[in-house]
Structures are given as structure tokens and as C-alpha cells.
Amino acid sequence: MRTISLLAFIAALAAPAVAAQTTTTTRTAVTNPAQLPDGTYTGVVQKVIDTKDVVVKLSNGAQATLKTAKDNVDFTKCQTNQSIRFSVINGLVAVYAPESP
């Protein structure tokens, strides 16, 4: 009888943990652009912060705030939900363009 009570007690404690495991939440991972290897990527503009900063959702679902130090890059020309292709060098955007369909 004592074993059954102990098992019932353990099961009652474990029930919330099991319920928590079955609950799914969608989170967007935030990626630091400095962690992106140099290369060309695609993303969808989420928010234009200013001329040198923009928030994009990458093709892998992660979100990143892109920065640039180049005079020729002006993110205010981007529009929300616009798909862009950009090149990252040393964690900064060197060039970007709207992605053609």
C-alpha cells in the first residue's frame, strides 16, 4: 500500500512536467549578424530602424538586426515584408538588393 501511495505521489508531481513538454510555443531565434559567416543571404524585412540598421527574418526562420558602415547602403529604401538578398562581411552588410521573383 505504501508503494502505491509513493508511486501516486510521484505521478502527481510528474503530471505538470509532462503537460509542459506537450505544450509547443513558437519562438523566433535571434541571430547576431557577427556570428553569420561571410556570404550572401536572403531575408524578409521585418522593420527598418534607420538608414544603417534593419531587422530581417532569415530564410532559416531566425531574426537578425543587420548593420552596415557602408555609405552606399541605405536601408530606408527597404519596405516591410520585402524580400532582400544581402552580403555580410565581418558581421556588417556590404551590399543588398531586393530579391527578384
C-alpha positions in Angstrom: 0.0 0.0 0.0 2.8 2.3 0.9 4.5 1.7 -2.5 1.3 2.5 -4.4 0.9 5.8 -2.4 4.5 6.7 -3.3 4.0 5.9 -6.9 0.8 8.0 -7.0 2.7 10.9 -5.3 5.5 10.7 -7.9 3.0 10.6 -10.8 1.1 13.6 -9.4 4.4 15.5 -9.3 5.4 14.5 -12.8 2.0 15.4 -14.4 2.7 19.1 -14.8 6.1 18.3 -16.3 4.5 16.0 -18.9 1.9 18.6 -19.7 4.6 21.3 -20.1 6.5 19.1 -22.6 3.5 18.6 -24.8 2.9 22.4 -25.0 4.5 24.0 -28.0 5.4 27.6 -28.3 6.8 29.3 -31.4 9.8 31.4 -30.8 11.9 33.3 -33.2 15.6 32.8 -32.6 17.6 36.0 -32.7 20.8 35.8 -34.6 23.8 38.1 -34.1 25.0 39.2 -37.6 28.6 39.0 -36.3 28.0 35.2 -36.0 27.0 34.9 -39.6 29.8 33.6 -41.8 30.8 35.9 -44.6 28.5 35.2 -47.5 25.2 36.1 -49.3 21.9 35.5 -47.6 18.2 36.1 -48.2 15.7 37.5 -45.7 12.4 39.3 -45.3 12.4 42.8 -43.9 10.6 43.0 -40.6 11.4 46.6 -39.6 13.6 49.4 -40.9 15.2 51.1 -37.9 17.2 53.8 -39.7 19.5 54.2 -42.7 22.1 51.8 -41.3 20.0 49.3 -39.3 17.3 46.9 -40.4 15.6 43.8 -38.8 15.2 40.8 -41.1 13.8 37.3 -40.8 16.4 35.0 -42.3 15.4 32.0 -44.5 16.1 29.6 -41.6 13.4 31.5 -39.5 15.9 33.3 -37.3 15.6 37.1 -36.8 18.7 39.3 -37.1 19.3 43.1 -36.8 21.6 43.9 -39.7 24.0 46.8 -39.5 26.2 48.5 -42.1 29.0 51.0 -42.1 29.0 51.5 -45.9 27.9 54.8 -47.3 26.3 53.2 -50.4 23.9 51.1 -48.2 20.7 52.8 -47.2 18.1 50.6 -45.6 15.4 53.3 -45.7 14.8 52.2 -49.3 13.6 48.8 -47.9 9.9 48.1 -47.2 8.4 45.9 -44.6 7.8 42.3 -45.9 10.2 42.9 -48.8 12.5 40.0 -49.6 16.1 41.1 -49.9 19.4 39.5 -50.7 22.4 40.8 -48.8 26.1 40.1 -48.4 27.7 40.0 -45.0 31.4 40.7 -44.5 32.8 40.7 -40.9 29.3 41.0 -39.5 28.3 44.0 -41.5 26.2 44.3 -44.6 28.4 45.3 -47.6 25.6 45.4 -50.2 21.9 44.4 -50.5 19.3 44.3 -53.2 15.6 43.4 -53.5 15.3 39.7 -54.3 13.8 39.2 -57.7 10.9 36.7 -58.0 
